[in-house]
Amino acid sequence: MGNTVTVSKWGNAQGVRLPKAFCDLLDISVGDKVQISVESKRIVIEKPDEQFTLQARMRNWDGKRYEAPEIDWGKPAGQEVW
């Protein structure tokens, strides 16, 4: 899928507009952050991998504190004091 776009002045930078079809394919919406890099003289725009960010981890947290279940390790084998 190829498209020709024009580089425009945007403040002190330059910018291009991404066609809606491209954004739909990549699930990118207005306000989303994207990662931009140069690879072999090509500009690569992609959604950042959020799986390890604190925000991504907290997004599905229900607010409950984790409490580990008590485990029976059997009778003491040495001089442990419980």
N, C-alpha and C positions, 0 to 999 in steps of 0.2 A: 504494500500500500504506500504510494508515494504522493507527495503534494508539494507544490512550490509555494513558499510564503515569502514575504518581504520583511527584512530586518528593519525595525523602526526605532527611532530615538525615544527613550523613556527616561526622563530626568537626565541623570549623568550616565546612564547605561543604555544598552541596546536590548531590544526584545523582539520576540516573534509571538504570534498568536497561534495557539494549538487548535486545530479543527475539532469540533465537537465529537466527530466520529472517533478520533484518536483518543480523546478523553474517555469516551464511553467504553472503548476497548480496554483501557487501562484502569477503569474505575476511578478516575480522577475528577474531582469536582472543584468548583471555585472555593478558594480558601485552604485547600489541601496542600500539604508540604510535599515537594518532590525532590529527589536527589538528582543532581546534574553532574556529569563527568565527561571527560574527553578520552576516547579510546580509539587508537589508530586513526587520528585526525577526524573522528566522528563525534558529534555531540550526542550523549546518551541521557535521556530523561526517564526516570523510573520512580515508582513509589518506594520510599524507604522501607526497609525491613523493620517493623515495629515490635516484633515479638519479644525483644529483650529490653525494651524501654520500661521504665517504671510506670508511665502513663498506660501503656498497653497491658501491663500486668494488673494494674489496679482497676481497669475498666470493668472487669467481670467479678470483682471482689464483692461479696455480700455483706461485708462489715463485721462478720463474726470472727472471733479469735480462734485459732486452731488449738485444740486440746488433744494431745495424743492419748490413746487408750492405755490403761494400765496393763502391763504385760507380766505374767507370772513366769519368772525365770527358774522356778524350782527352788529346792532347798539350798541354803548356803553350802558352798563346797570348801570354804576356807574359814578365815576369821573375820568375815564381813560383819558389820554391825548395821542393822536396819532400823 
